[in-house]
Amino acid sequence: MKTLYYFTIGYSITYIPCLNYAIKSLLKYKHEDSDIIVLIDESLLEIARNSLPSVTFISCPDSLTPEEASMRKLTIFDYSIEHYDVVMFIDSDIIIQMDIETLPPLITAPDQLYVSTESTDFTCHTHLNWSLCTYTEENLQFIKDNKIMIFNAGLFAFRPTHIMKTHFSNLREMIKNHTGLFFYEQSFMNVYFNLLNITNRDVFTDANYKLFPLRNINYEGKIIHFCGEAGVGKTKYDKMKIYSEMFL
């Protein structure tokens, strides 16, 4: 199985040290026939390339805001990815401490986004972090009836099929036409995929994925996501550095 792992980085140079940790941890487990690419702001390219010379970087126009940088993950179908069996997005504030290559064979549905539930609290659907605060009562009832939970957009996977390409295109059009409040790309992704009820939560689970890791705990056997404090790369790096020095 040929897998594409991809990252994005932009707007702030403080995310480059985070990216180093993320990719170097992935390289411990990645199979030879799987690839890594990084979509990166042009102004950050040379610095990142010097740190990770074996990684394929794709230069993109500089992001003008952190929000614009975060949206770049949705442009992945602008590139030739159809020959991969599975495509997986990994945030730069993630450390891999498990055999991640055991997961792509589980990504089988051609029309679903594989994500991890962030919380089982249904009231989170009314928060801007996971919605656009525009849900109708009917929308919320649909979400509740179908037991749909919010998800974190820092880790997801999919089959690069025509239908998924259409979904990503629709999502980008939705963002383009939106004029209200939002929280990075995560608001839009939750609204779009949850209202269509086309997410799969069976692959990325509590058994292999840890959000908001606690200090002084070794999460060996998991994907560790140092999320929170969006846009603050230095804080994320400090947490990743402490964890790495303690357990890796």
C-alpha positions in Angstrom: 0.0 0.0 0.0 1.4 3.4 -1.0 0.6 6.2 1.4 1.2 9.9 1.1 1.8 11.7 4.4 1.6 15.5 4.1 2.2 18.5 6.3 1.7 22.2 5.8 3.6 25.1 7.3 3.2 28.8 6.8 3.1 32.3 8.2 5.3 31.8 11.2 8.9 30.5 11.2 8.3 29.2 14.8 6.6 26.1 13.3 9.8 24.9 11.6 11.2 23.3 14.8 7.9 21.6 15.4 7.9 20.3 11.8 11.4 18.8 12.5 10.1 16.8 15.4 7.0 15.7 13.6 8.8 14.5 10.4 11.8 12.9 12.2 9.3 10.9 14.4 7.4 9.8 11.3 10.6 8.7 9.5 11.2 6.1 12.2 8.1 4.2 11.1 7.4 5.2 7.5 7.8 2.5 4.8 10.1 3.1 1.9 7.2 3.1 -0.6 5.3 5.8 1.3 6.1 9.5 0.6 6.2 12.7 2.6 5.5 16.1 1.2 5.3 19.5 2.9 3.3 22.4 1.5 5.3 25.4 2.6 5.4 29.2 2.3 8.0 30.3 -0.2 9.8 32.5 2.4 10.3 29.5 4.8 11.4 27.0 2.1 15.2 27.3 2.4 15.3 27.2 6.2 13.1 24.1 6.3 14.9 22.4 3.5 18.2 22.8 5.3 16.7 21.1 8.4 15.1 18.3 6.5 17.1 17.7 3.3 15.5 14.4 2.4 11.9 15.7 2.5 10.0 16.9 -0.6 8.9 20.5 -0.2 6.3 22.2 -2.4 6.7 26.0 -2.4 3.5 28.0 -2.1 2.7 31.8 -2.0 3.3 33.2 1.4 0.4 33.1 3.8 -0.8 36.5 4.9 -2.5 35.2 8.1 -2.4 32.1 10.3 -5.9 31.2 9.1 -4.8 31.3 5.5 -1.8 29.1 6.3 -4.2 26.6 8.0 -6.4 26.4 4.9 -3.6 25.1 2.8 -4.2 21.5 3.8 -7.4 21.7 1.7 -5.4 22.3 -1.5 -3.9 18.9 -1.6 -5.9 17.8 -4.6 -4.2 20.6 -6.6 -1.3 18.1 -6.8 -0.9 14.7 -8.3 -2.0 12.4 -5.5 -4.3 10.0 -7.4 -1.7 7.2 -7.5 -1.6 6.9 -3.8 -3.9 4.4 -2.0 -4.3 6.6 1.1 -3.5 10.3 1.9 -3.0 11.3 5.5 -2.6 14.9 6.8 -0.5 15.3 10.0 -0.2 18.6 11.8 3.3 19.9 12.5 2.6 19.7 16.3 2.3 15.9 16.3 4.9 13.4 17.4 4.6 9.8 16.1 5.4 7.1 18.6 3.7 4.1 17.0 3.8 2.0 13.8 1.7 4.4 11.8 1.9 2.2 8.8 -0.6 -0.1 10.4 -3.3 2.5 9.9 -3.5 3.1 6.1 -4.8 -0.4 5.4 -7.8 0.5 7.6 -8.7 3.5 5.4 -11.0 1.7 2.9 -14.1 3.8 2.3 -13.8 5.9 -0.9 -16.2 8.6 0.3 -15.4 9.2 4.0 -13.0 11.4 5.9 -11.3 9.4 8.7 -11.0 11.6 11.8 -10.8 11.3 15.6 -13.5 12.4 17.9 -12.3 15.3 20.0 -15.2 15.3 22.5 -18.5 13.5 23.0 -20.2 16.6 24.4 -22.9 17.6 21.8 -22.9 21.2 23.0 -19.5 21.6 21.4 -21.3 21.8 18.1 -22.5 25.3 19.1 -18.9 26.5 19.7 -17.0 28.4 17.0 -14.1 26.0 17.3 -16.1 23.3 15.6 -18.9 25.2 13.8 -19.8 28.5 12.2 -22.4 29.1 14.8 -25.0 28.9 12.0 -26.6 25.5 12.7 -30.4 25.4 12.6 -32.4 23.4 15.1 -32.9 20.8 12.4 -29.1 20.6 11.8 -28.5 20.1 15.5 -31.2 17.4 15.7 -29.7 15.6 12.7 -26.3 15.7 14.4 -27.7 14.4 17.7 -29.9 11.7 16.0 -26.8 10.4 14.1 -24.5 10.6 17.2 -22.0 12.8 15.2 -19.2 14.2 17.4 -16.9 17.1 16.8 -13.4 16.3 15.4 -10.0 17.9 15.5 -8.7 18.8 12.0 -5.1 18.2 12.8 -5.1 14.6 11.8 -7.2 13.0 9.1 -7.0 10.5 6.2 -8.9 9.6 3.1 -8.7 7.7 -0.2 -7.8 10.2 -3.0 -11.0 9.3 -5.0 -12.9 11.5 -7.3 -15.7 11.9 -4.8 -13.3 13.1 -2.1 -11.8 15.5 -4.6 -15.3 16.9 -5.1 -15.8 17.2 -1.3 -12.6 19.2 -0.9 -13.5 21.4 -3.8 -16.9 22.1 -2.3 -15.3 22.8 1.0 -13.0 25.4 -0.5 -15.9 27.1 -2.3 -17.8 27.2 1.0 -14.8 28.9 2.7 -14.5 31.3 -0.2 -18.1 32.4 0.1 -18.2 32.6 3.9 -18.4 36.1 5.5 -18.9 35.3 9.2 -16.7 34.2 12.0 -14.7 30.9 11.9 -11.9 29.1 13.7 -9.3 28.2 11.1 -10.2 25.4 8.7 -11.6 23.3 11.6 -14.9 25.1 11.7 -15.6 24.6 8.0 -14.4 20.9 8.0 -16.7 20.0 10.9 -19.7 21.7 9.4 -19.2 20.3 5.9 -18.4 16.7 6.8 -20.6 16.4 9.8 -23.7 17.6 8.1 -23.1 15.1 5.4 -22.4 12.5 8.0 -19.4 11.2 6.0 -16.8 10.9 8.8 -15.3 7.6 10.0 -14.1 7.5 13.7 -12.9 3.8 13.8 -9.3 4.2 12.8 -8.0 7.2 14.9 -9.2 6.4 18.4 -8.2 6.8 22.0 -6.2 3.6 21.6 -3.7 5.2 19.2 -4.2 9.0 19.3 -3.7 11.4 22.2 -4.9 14.9 22.1 -3.6 17.4 24.7 -1.0 15.1 26.3 -0.3 15.5 30.0 3.2 16.3 31.2 5.4 13.5 32.5 3.5 10.7 30.8 4.9 8.5 28.1 2.4 7.9 25.4 4.4 5.2 23.6 2.2 3.4 21.0 0.3 6.5 20.1 0.2 9.5 17.8 0.7 12.5 20.2 -0.9 15.8 19.3 0.3 18.9 21.2 -2.7 20.9 20.1 -4.2 24.0 21.7 -3.0 27.6 21.6 -3.5 27.9 17.8 -0.9 30.0 16.0 1.7 29.8 18.9 4.4 27.7 17.5 7.0 28.4 20.2 4.7 27.0 22.9 4.0 23.9 21.0 7.7 23.4 20.2 8.6 23.7 23.9 6.1 21.0 24.8 7.4 18.7 22.0 11.0 19.3 23.0 10.3 18.4 26.7 8.5 15.3 25.7 11.1 14.2 23.2 13.9 14.7 25.7 12.0 12.7 28.4 10.8 9.7 26.3 12.3 9.5 22.8 
